[in-house]
């Protein structure tokens, strides 16, 4: 049996230290918000048994990245097991590097069973829960549209068209890593893009590239990535509660480490 030789005074001191440390850490947890989904692609599958479900094209996880292979049409979505349809007010983060071709899509509010609404809405291999819903709504940020700029594409029921209010001259340079943030709310969304990783990690993405009201579907739908004719890789993906910067959140790990260190002192 493992025994300790700590005096009551030592135990009291350690207990006070624990409470003081937790008092400092807990506020940071509250400010950070909850991480709802995350993947740094250090492993996993894209066949629907892990976090990702391939609906179109060739995708793989290699070298710490989700990789879109080939220049054909492609679509990959988060699986049923890792997405809650009740998530309608969240911030979506990802890092993207275009490696070839032009247009790629960053998806959120994908909520259709695939019978209507644009080229990505009928892939024939959607996650099961999407196959069984009655909605018809796909929305994605088309970057490098025709090599000229970017625009949000909205495919709603039988109507498929770019959302004119979102058109910009924003383009991606090949081999340059970009940080994407999309603030999704039931009444609209804001899209941000920067190639400055240091600023992005500090939470500074600059001004929104897209900032519109778009209440259709009330913010419902899952995230994913798609390609018209491009190859690219994604290194990190997060979905978090609003006002959260997941690239700087280490509070959960710090809390566990602090408890472990302080607890070990009481058993020496």
C-alpha positions, 0 to 999 in steps of 0.5 A, a space after each residue: 500500500 502506497 503511503 504518504 508522509 505529509 503533515 497536516 500543514 503541508 496538505 493545507 498548503 497544497 490545498 490552498 495552492 490548488 484552489 489558487 491555481 484553479 481560480 486563475 485557470 477557470 476564468 480563462 476557460 470561461 472566456 475561451 468557450 467550448 471547442 465543439 469539433 477539432 482535428 489536426 489531422 495527426 491520424 484518422 480516416 476519410 471513409 465515414 468511420 472517423 471524423 470525415 466522410 468523403 462524398 466526392 473525389 479523392 481525399 486522404 490524411 497524410 503528413 498532418 494534413 487533409 489532402 484533396 487529390 486530383 483536379 476533379 470535383 470533390 466534397 468531404 464533410 464531417 461525419 454524423 457522429 461528430 456533428 450536432 445539428 443543433 449547432 447553429 451559432 458557432 465559429 468555424 476555423 481552418 487553415 488552407 493551402 492551395 496546391 494546384 488549380 483554382 476554385 475551392 470551397 469552404 462549406 458550412 450550412 450544408 444541409 441537404 439530402 442531395 436531390 436538388 441545389 447545385 453541383 455539390 448537392 447530389 454527390 450520391 454518397 452523403 452521410 446517412 443523416 443528411 440522406 434522411 433529412 428533408 431540407 435543401 440547402 448548401 452554402 459555401 465560400 467559393 474562393 478563386 471563382 474563375 480565378 478572379 475572386 471569391 463569392 458565397 454560393 447558395 444552393 437553396 432547393 431548386 435555386 443555385 446562384 452566387 450571392 451577389 452581396 458577397 462577391 469580392 476580389 479576394 484570391 488565394 496564392 498557390 502554396 501560401 497558407 491561409 487562415 479562414 474564420 467563418 462566424 456563423 449565426 442564425 441570422 447571417 455570417 461573416 467570413 475572414 481570410 488572412 495569410 498572417 498566421 501570427 495575427 490569426 493565432 492572436 485572434 486578429 483576422 482583419 476586417 471581414 471579407 463577407 458580412 451579410 444577413 442570410 437567415 435561410 435555414 437559421 444557421 443549420 448545416 455542417 462544415 466541409 470542403 470542396 473542389 471544382 478543379 483544385 488540389 489543396 490541403 487543410 492543416 487544422 479545423 475547429 468549430 467553437 462557440 462564439 468569441 473563441 480563439 482555438 489556436 490559443 486555447 490551452 487551458 484544458 491541458 494546463 488545468 489537467 497538468 496543474 491538478 496532476 502536479 499538485 496532486 503528486 506533491 501530496 503523495 510523495 
